[in-house]
Amino acid sequence: MTAPAYTPYDGSAKPFTIGLKPLDAASWIEIDRHYAAYIAEKRRLMGELPDLVFAAEAGTADAQQEVLDLLTAHLASGGGQDMVSSEVRDAAAAQLRDVAGMEPNIPPLNRAALLVQEDLVLMRRGDNGWRLAAASLCFPSSWSLREKFGRPMHEIHTPVPGFGAGTRNAELIERMFDRLQGQAVWRLNWSIAVDPSLYLPLSTVERKDRADRRASRFPTEDPVASAFIRVERQTLRKLPASGDILFTIRIHVDPMRVLASHPDRARLAAGFAEQLAAMEEAQLDYKGLAADRDRLVASLRAMASAT
């Protein structure tokens, strides 16, 4: 197994914080050896669940096209392809040609999403703040596009502890969006999943039920053996023509057990254990870890101290 691309759970990024950092434009989009599999899964979901993975307000077509044009130019210049094999670069080039030849009735944001492994979300400023105006979202991490579409950020973030309407974090995010200009920014977020599926939606009712029941999600004796680490690499970039903000979400999924063979095993496992141990009750409920936190912490600490 390959080493995880990102390890924010080691303590380098604190959970439930904003943590935005400047992003080099050359590193905007990531392409890796899983490129073909991600694109194939997007095609499947767009075909089978079109109303669940795409939504767009009227009046966003020009902004969607702006995204498509930016991504096409970025990929055509080799953006995001420095560290991949020639086979992956060839697949990306072929996908550029395929998307260029698609029927014009396919929304530009969906065509753009079929170029990259990232999901694409357009945020637009209105009287009630920044709202989700359009999205091609095939790989949600425990949320529902149908529920969040058209809603402002402070409502979208209502379930997230410390990020709902009236909180300091909600106000900070609005100000950051308002001030974002030419500099793209990025952050990392993590969760723990029961399987490696990329498509993991969760409705508000399902989230509340999970929090109320607090049932174990990892029934094996060692929870690390059946858990998967899901890392979101998120970027924000203001579109120069429309003034909308493009939010990209790139999903990385790794079995948690890969940490045991990582050359930096002790630091990663210990840091992960400490982040879990420090979580408050509401945070554990939000991530669906209330029943399993202590077992996960014990397993990770044992991994960290193993000789």
Sequence and secondary structure as in RCSB ss.txt:
>XXXX:A:sequence
MTAPAYTPYDGSAKPFTIGLKPLDAASWIEIDRHYAAYIAEKRRLMGELPDLVFAAEAGTADAQQEVLDLLTAHL
ASGGGQDMVSSEVRDAAAAQLRDVAGMEPNIPPLNRAALLVQEDLVLMRRGDNGWRLAAASLCFPSSWSLREKFG
RPMHEIHTPVPGFGAGTRNAELIERMFDRLQGQAVWRLNWSIAVDPSLYLPLSTVERKDRADRRASRFPTEDPVA
SAFIRVERQTLRKLPASGDILFTIRIHVDPMRVLASHPDRARLAAGFAEQLAAMEEAQLDYKGLAADRDRLVASL
RAMASAT
>XXXX:A:secstr
    S  GGGTTS TTS   EE  GGGSS   TTHHHHHHHHHHHHHH HHHHEEE TT HHHHHHHHHHHHHHH
HTTTT TTS HHHHHHHHHHHHHHHTS TTS HHHHHHTTSSSEEEEEEEETTEEEEEEEE SS BS  HHHHTT
 BHHHHTTTSTT STTSHHHHHHHHHHHH  S  EEEEEEEEESS  S B   HHHHHHHHHH   S  SSSGGG
T EEEEEEEEEEE TTT  EEEEEEEEEEEGGGGGGSTTHHHHHHHHHHHHHT  HHHHHHHT TTTHHHHHHHH
HHHHH  
